[in-house]
Amino acid sequence: MRLSVKIIIITTTVAIFCGIKANCQEVNSDLVQFSGIVVSSDGDNLKPVPFTSIAVKNTHRGTTSDYYGYFSFVARKKEVVLFTSLGYKRASYTIPDTITSNRYSLIQIMTKDTIILAETVIYPWPTREQFKEAFIKLKIPDDDYLRAQKNLALMDRKERGVPYEGSPNVMDGASNYQSYMSEQYDKMYYKGQIIPNNLLNPFAWADFFKAWKEGKFKSDQ
């Protein structure tokens, strides 16, 4: 009785093992080392398409071509392989089931595609409220007429000797500070000496006569 039970167990085990082995052999016969190169046609020349996304349809299996367009991965017969690359039309290839070897090579030619993107307008303001505020506070530049009026008024002030913005007669805080420091420097430099008198300076007299001829000492009245 015990011998019969052992024979049954051994027979069942052998049958299961043979079934698994046969199933594995059948599955392994469908596996193919799928390799190839992805290229594009440029006239009479073929150029590799680097970093092409290669995926088996409806699965998470696949790979990416290298810099030279080469790829290689394990796939099954009858599977559809998708090729995707930016700037090229998507391509697909079905691995034939008539392959007798466990290796298969392919040269996949990609066709260039022109992608037309929708128009995008970029504004310097994040929100409409900020745009409204900037629009209200916008300082409109002067037109040609206003600029001409300002230039004529500036020329008139120069001719009449009236101080104007940017003239040497108008001193701001920095100019006043510089004048004061210059005066203090002269005092320290000539300390214990007689400070030179510009009345005896020929260059000062030359500047005086030049300014006098230019009419800088004319009265505004």
C-alpha positions in Angstrom: 0.0 0.0 0.0 2.8 2.3 0.9 4.6 1.4 -2.3 1.5 2.4 -4.4 1.3 5.8 -2.7 5.0 6.5 -3.4 4.5 5.5 -7.1 1.6 7.9 -7.4 3.5 10.8 -5.8 6.5 10.2 -8.0 4.3 10.0 -11.1 2.5 13.2 -10.3 5.7 15.0 -9.6 7.2 13.9 -12.9 4.1 14.9 -14.8 4.1 18.4 -13.2 7.8 18.9 -13.8 7.4 17.8 -17.5 4.5 20.2 -17.9 6.3 23.1 -16.4 9.4 22.3 -18.5 7.3 22.1 -21.7 5.6 25.3 -20.9 9.0 27.0 -20.2 10.3 25.7 -23.5 7.3 27.1 -25.3 7.6 30.5 -23.6 11.4 30.6 -24.2 10.8 29.8 -27.9 8.8 33.1 -28.2 11.6 35.3 -26.7 13.8 37.2 -29.2 16.8 39.4 -28.7 15.5 42.4 -30.7 18.3 44.7 -31.8 18.7 47.4 -34.4 19.4 51.0 -35.2 17.1 54.0 -35.6 18.0 56.4 -38.4 16.5 59.2 -40.4 16.8 59.9 -44.1 18.5 63.1 -45.1 18.6 63.0 -48.9 20.9 60.2 -49.9 22.4 59.9 -46.4 21.1 58.1 -43.3 21.7 59.8 -39.9 21.2 58.1 -36.5 18.4 59.3 -34.3 19.8 59.3 -30.8 17.8 58.7 -27.6 14.7 57.4 -29.3 12.1 56.0 -27.0 11.4 52.3 -27.9 8.5 50.6 -26.1 6.5 47.4 -26.5 2.8 48.3 -27.0 0.5 47.8 -24.0 3.4 46.9 -21.7 6.0 48.6 -19.5 8.9 47.0 -21.3 11.2 48.9 -23.7 14.5 50.8 -23.9 16.1 53.9 -25.4 18.5 54.1 -28.3 22.0 55.4 -27.6 23.8 58.4 -29.1 24.4 56.4 -32.3 20.7 55.2 -32.5 21.5 51.6 -31.5 19.2 49.6 -29.2 18.8 46.0 -28.0 16.3 44.4 -25.6 14.3 41.1 -25.2 10.9 40.9 -26.8 8.4 38.3 -27.9 7.2 37.3 -31.3 4.1 39.1 -32.6 4.6 42.1 -30.2 4.3 45.6 -31.6 7.2 47.9 -30.9 6.7 51.7 -30.9 9.4 54.2 -31.8 9.0 57.8 -30.6 11.3 60.7 -31.0 10.7 64.5 -30.8 10.6 66.0 -34.3 9.8 62.7 -36.0 6.5 60.8 -36.7 5.8 57.9 -34.5 6.6 54.5 -36.1 5.7 50.9 -35.2 7.0 47.5 -36.1 5.5 44.1 -35.5 8.0 41.3 -34.7 7.2 38.4 -37.1 6.3 35.0 -35.7 8.2 33.2 -38.4 11.6 33.8 -36.9 13.6 30.6 -36.5 16.4 32.2 -34.5 16.4 33.8 -31.1 17.9 37.0 -32.5 16.4 39.6 -34.8 17.8 42.8 -36.2 16.0 45.9 -37.7 16.9 49.2 -39.3 14.1 51.6 -38.4 13.8 54.7 -40.6 12.1 57.6 -38.9 10.3 60.4 -40.9 10.7 64.0 -39.9 7.6 65.7 -38.6 6.8 69.5 -38.3 5.1 70.3 -35.0 3.0 73.5 -35.0 2.6 74.9 -31.5 -0.2 77.1 -30.4 0.6 80.8 -30.0 1.7 81.7 -26.5 1.7 85.3 -25.3 4.0 86.1 -22.3 3.2 89.1 -20.2 5.5 90.7 -17.6 2.6 90.9 -15.1 1.5 87.7 -13.2 -2.1 88.8 -12.7 -4.7 91.1 -14.4 -4.8 93.3 -11.3 -1.1 94.0 -11.5 -1.5 94.8 -15.2 -4.3 97.3 -14.5 -2.2 99.0 -11.8 0.9 99.2 -14.1 -1.3 100.5 -17.0 -2.8 103.3 -14.8 0.6 104.3 -13.4 2.3 104.1 -16.8 4.4 107.1 -17.7 3.8 107.9 -21.3 7.0 109.2 -23.0 7.0 112.6 -24.6 6.2 112.9 -28.2 8.4 114.8 -30.7 6.5 118.1 -30.1 6.9 118.0 -26.3 10.6 117.1 -26.6 11.2 120.0 -29.1 9.5 122.4 -26.6 11.7 121.2 -23.7 14.8 121.6 -25.9 13.9 125.1 -26.9 13.2 126.1 -23.3 16.5 124.7 -22.3 18.3 126.6 -25.0 16.6 129.8 -24.0 17.6 129.3 -20.3 21.2 128.7 -21.4 21.3 131.9 -23.5 19.8 134.0 -20.7 22.2 132.5 -18.2 19.4 131.1 -16.0 20.5 128.1 -14.0 19.0 124.9 -15.3 19.2 121.2 -14.3 22.7 119.9 -15.1 24.3 123.4 -15.4 27.5 124.2 -13.5 25.6 126.9 -11.5 23.2 124.4 -10.0 24.8 122.3 -7.3 23.3 119.4 -5.5 24.3 117.9 -2.2 27.2 115.9 -3.7 28.6 119.0 -5.4 28.3 121.1 -2.3 30.1 118.4 -0.3 32.9 118.3 -2.9 33.3 122.0 -2.9 33.5 122.1 0.9 36.0 119.3 1.0 38.1 121.1 -1.6 38.1 124.3 0.4 39.2 122.4 3.5 41.9 120.6 1.6 43.3 124.0 0.4 43.3 125.3 3.9 45.2 122.2 5.2 47.6 122.3 2.2 48.5 126.0 2.6 48.5 125.9 6.4 51.3 128.2 7.7 51.7 129.7 4.2 50.2 132.5 2.1 47.3 131.2 0.0 47.8 132.1 -3.6 45.6 135.0 -4.8 43.7 134.3 -8.1 43.9 138.1 -8.8 47.5 137.4 -9.9 46.7 134.2 -11.7 46.8 134.8 -15.5 44.7 131.6 -16.1 42.0 132.9 -13.8 42.0 136.2 -15.8 41.7 134.3 -19.0 38.7 132.4 -17.8 37.2 135.7 -16.6 37.5 137.4 -20.0 36.1 134.3 -21.7 33.1 134.2 -19.5 32.6 138.0 -19.9 32.6 137.7 -23.7 30.1 134.8 -23.6 27.7 137.1 -21.6 27.6 135.0 -18.5 27.6 138.1 -16.3 24.5 139.6 -17.9 21.6 140.4 -15.6 18.3 138.6 -16.1 16.4 141.9 -15.8 
